[in-house]
Amino acid sequence: MTVLLARQGEANSMLVRQRVAQRERHGRVPVERRATTVTRATQPADDYAGLPSLPMATSATSATSATIGASTTTARTYRPAPRQRGADKPATARPGSMQGDTSALATRALESPFAARFAQQFAQMQLQRLRQMDYPLLLAVVGLLTLGLLMVYSASEFASPGDPGYWFQRQALWATLGLIALCITARVDYHQWRRFALPGVGICLALLLAVLFFGRTAYGAQRWLYIGVSIQPSELAKLALALYLAHWLTRKGDDVRSWLYGLLPFAALTGLSLALVLAQNDMGTSLVIAVMAFTVFYMAGARLAHLLAMLALGGGVYAIVAFGTSFRRARLDAFLHPLPPGCSAANSYQVCQGLISLGSGGLFGRGLGESVQKAGYLPNPFTDSIFAIVGEELGLVGCVALLALFATLAWRGYRAGRMAPDAFGASLACGITTWLVAQALINIGSVVDAIPFTGVPLPFVSFGGSSLITTLAAVGVLFNISRQRESKQ
């Protein structure tokens, strides 16, 4: 029996040593050095309490086992597991782990010659893009937009009692949306817009027709359509028509000089657009569209005889419309007699007050925000008549600066068209620039009584959401054409 118990104790000790060695290999032995005594025929020490228990002697031989075990007890000291490197540091990915491999691959990729060349080429592309920016055009647009926001804030001070900044806040919102549209159209290749030329002009013609049935009337004109927000489809039609005419005339090529394939389709499309706008009692916008369309048609290579014939026909139609309605005859009379005593004539009251505003500004103006005419004397001081407030508050110097900004816009716009890489870009740049310049001249000419008064907004300056957003989007297309012109150079 004694021999059997001794062998069983040795077996227990061997099993304990095997388990200890296994824990050492896996690093699960406590770091502290401690002496562990293992007694044969007993359970292991507390450090190894997790090991499964071994078969013990029966109760009949327990006393003998205890006596023999006590006499043959030996103390064994086990070496602690080696201290792991970085045990007191944050855990990092092991070289063999997926995280470590990914980090190493990423580090090697960033340090590779390919990554360095890619970063250099990307930086050169960004620098080249900055060099290709048309900075004079950018300066003109930013200057006009800034001046417009300032003048809308000043001119609309008395337009909303209790909230002087109401109209300025709305204009700032439209300006933000317009700048977003400008950034989009400036980055998109202008050739991509050709696919939207026909759908765009079709939608705009449908909106112009819808205005005649569902539009809102204000100041004697039915121009606005309410579809959740109030929009003016005639403003959208300017950009859509400029895009479609550039696309269509470029595709026609030499057929533009043909009566059947050039003049007749052009006259039909342009005449339909002008008829829908004139039906809204908006002669000013129709004049802008007519000037833009004729200019693009001429730049596309149309015959001069065709242009003169259309000009004579269009002039006759406009004369009939102008003399055929009473309020337009009144505007012609105001153009001929702009300064009645005391501005007493109702038909010339707005023109008279606008001229008083311009004259009272002098050379340097009364000062920003110091206008007197905006306080109920001048109608529409922050929309159609805003140029008069510019003259009153900023004087002749401010008016000349405004004209210089528009002159810069015209110079850079026509230059972009002349240097465009293809005929479509040239026609589109010419149409957009002519639209903006013609509209500015019509507005300013109406205020200074150079032409009969007609209500069109001053681009970038007058209050109006549809006008401002559409205008800034069109300028973005000009930026794209100009950048591709620089790339070609």
Residue pairs with C-beta under 8 A, 6 or more apart in sequence:
1 61
1 64
2 64
2 68
5 41
5 57
5 61
5 64
5 65
5 68
5 69
6 40
6 68
6 72
8 41
8 55
8 57
9 40
9 41
9 69
9 72
10 40
11 54
12 38
12 40
12 41
12 42
12 54
13 38
13 40
15 54
16 38
16 44
16 48
16 51
19 44
19 48
19 51
20 29
20 48
20 78
23 29
23 81
24 78
24 79
24 81
27 81
27 82
27 84
28 81
29 47
29 78
29 80
29 81
30 47
30 80
30 81
31 80
31 81
31 83
32 80
33 80
34 47
34 80
35 75
35 77
36 44
36 45
36 47
36 48
36 76
36 77
36 78
37 45
37 73
37 75
37 76
38 44
38 45
38 76
39 69
39 73
40 69
40 72
40 73
41 56
41 57
41 65
41 68
41 69
42 69
43 49
43 53
43 54
44 51
57 65
86 92
92 100
93 99
93 100
93 103
94 100
95 101
95 104
109 115
129 483
131 486
132 482
132 483
132 486
132 487
133 479
133 483
134 412
134 416
134 478
134 479
134 482
134 483
134 486
136 408
136 411
136 412
137 408
137 409
137 412
137 413
137 416
137 475
137 478
137 479
137 482
138 479
139 408
140 405
140 406
140 408
140 409
140 412
141 409
141 460
141 472
141 475
143 405
144 402
144 405
144 406
144 409
144 459
144 460
144 461
145 175
145 460
145 472
147 390
147 402
147 405
147 460
147 461
148 171
148 175
148 386
148 458
148 460
148 461
148 462
148 468
149 168
149 171
149 172
149 175
150 368
151 382
151 386
151 389
151 390
151 393
151 461
152 167
152 168
152 171
152 382
152 386
152 461
152 462
152 463
153 165
153 167
153 168
153 171
154 368
154 369
154 371
154 374
154 389
154 393
155 371
155 374
155 381
155 382
155 386
155 389
156 164
156 166
156 167
156 168
156 381
156 382
156 463
157 164
157 369
157 374
158 164
158 374
158 375
158 376
159 166
159 167
159 381
159 382
160 166
160 167
167 382
167 463
170 463
170 465
171 463
171 468
173 465
174 464
174 465
174 468
174 469
175 468
175 472
177 465
177 469
178 468
178 469
178 471
178 472
178 473
179 472
181 469
181 472
181 473
181 476
182 472
182 473
182 475
182 476
182 479
183 476
184 473
184 476
185 193
185 473
185 474
185 476
185 477
185 479
185 480
186 476
186 477
186 479
186 480
186 483
187 480
188 480
189 480
189 484
190 424
190 425
190 428
190 477
190 480
190 481
190 484
191 424
191 425
193 243
193 477
194 243
194 247
194 424
196 243
197 240
197 243
197 244
197 246
197 247
197 248
198 244
198 247
200 239
200 240
200 243
200 244
201 237
201 240
201 241
201 243
201 244
201 269
203 240
204 233
204 236
204 237
204 240
204 241
205 237
205 272
205 273
205 276
207 225
207 231
207 233
207 236
207 237
208 233
208 234
208 237
208 273
208 276
208 277
208 280
209 276
210 225
210 233
211 222
211 223
211 224
211 225
211 233
211 234
211 276
211 280
212 222
212 276
212 279
212 280
214 225
214 226
215 222
215 223
215 224
215 225
215 280
216 222
216 223
216 224
216 225
216 226
216 230
218 224
219 380
219 455
220 281
220 327
221 280
221 281
221 282
221 455
222 280
222 281
223 232
223 234
223 280
223 282
223 285
224 230
224 231
224 232
225 231
225 232
225 233
229 465
230 465
231 465
231 466
232 464
232 466
232 467
234 277
234 280
234 282
234 285
234 289
235 285
235 464
235 466
235 467
235 470
236 466
236 470
237 273
237 277
237 289
238 285
238 288
238 289
238 292
238 435
238 470
238 474
239 432
239 435
239 470
239 473
239 474
241 269
241 270
241 273
241 289
241 292
241 293
241 431
242 292
242 296
242 428
242 431
242 432
242 435
242 474
243 428
243 431
244 269
245 266
245 269
245 293
245 296
245 297
245 427
245 431
246 296
246 424
246 427
246 428
246 431
247 424
248 265
249 256
249 266
249 296
249 297
249 300
249 427
250 300
250 422
250 423
250 424
250 427
252 261
252 262
252 300
254 301
255 261
255 262
256 262
256 266
256 297
256 300
256 301
256 302
257 301
257 302
257 303
257 306
259 306
262 302
262 306
263 302
263 303
263 306
263 310
266 293
266 297
266 302
267 310
270 289
270 290
270 293
273 289
273 293
274 286
274 289
274 290
274 314
277 285
277 286
277 289
278 286
278 321
282 455
283 318
283 321
283 322
283 328
283 454
284 442
284 446
284 454
284 455
284 456
285 456
287 318
287 438
287 442
287 454
287 456
288 435
288 438
288 439
288 442
288 456
289 435
290 314
291 434
291 435
291 438
292 431
292 434
292 435
292 438
294 307
294 310
294 311
295 430
295 431
295 434
296 427
296 430
296 431
296 434
297 307
298 307
299 417
299 426
299 427
299 430
300 423
300 427
321 328
322 328
322 329
322 332
322 452
323 329
323 332
328 452
330 347
331 347
331 452
331 453
331 454
332 452
333 347
333 348
334 345
334 347
334 348
334 351
334 452
334 453
335 351
335 449
335 451
335 452
335 453
337 345
337 348
338 348
338 351
338 352
338 355
338 449
339 348
339 352
339 355
340 348
340 352
343 349
343 352
343 353
343 356
345 352
349 379
350 378
350 379
350 380
350 385
350 453
351 446
351 447
351 449
351 453
353 373
353 377
353 378
353 379
353 385
353 388
354 378
354 385
354 387
354 388
354 447
354 448
354 449
355 388
355 448
355 449
356 373
356 377
357 371
357 373
357 378
357 385
357 388
357 389
357 391
357 392
358 388
358 391
358 392
358 399
358 447
358 448
360 366
360 372
360 373
360 392
361 391
361 392
361 393
361 394
361 395
361 396
361 398
362 395
362 396
363 395
363 396
363 397
364 394
364 395
364 396
364 397
365 391
365 392
365 393
365 394
365 395
365 397
365 398
366 372
366 392
366 393
366 395
367 393
368 393
368 394
369 393
370 393
371 381
371 389
371 392
371 393
372 392
373 381
373 388
373 389
373 392
374 381
374 382
374 389
378 385
378 388
378 389
379 385
380 455
381 388
381 389
382 389
382 462
382 463
383 455
383 457
383 462
383 463
383 464
384 443
384 446
384 447
384 455
384 456
384 457
384 458
384 462
385 447
386 458
386 461
386 462
386 463
387 399
387 402
387 443
387 444
387 447
387 448
387 458
387 461
388 447
390 398
390 399
390 402
390 461
391 398
391 399
394 401
402 461
403 444
406 436
406 437
406 440
409 433
409 436
409 437
410 433
410 436
410 437
412 478
412 482
413 429
413 432
413 433
413 436
413 437
413 478
414 429
414 430
414 433
415 482
416 425
416 429
416 433
416 478
416 481
416 482
416 485
417 425
417 426
417 427
417 428
417 429
417 430
417 433
417 481
418 426
419 482
419 485
419 488
419 489
420 426
420 428
420 429
420 481
420 484
420 485
421 484
421 485
421 487
421 488
425 481
425 484
425 485
428 477
428 481
429 477
429 478
429 481
429 482
432 474
432 475
432 477
432 478
433 478
435 474
436 459
436 471
436 474
436 475
439 456
439 457
439 458
439 459
440 458
440 459
442 451
442 454
442 456
443 456
443 457
443 458
443 462
444 450
444 458
445 451
446 452
446 453
446 454
446 455
446 456
447 453
457 463
457 464
457 467
459 467
459 471
460 468
460 471
460 472
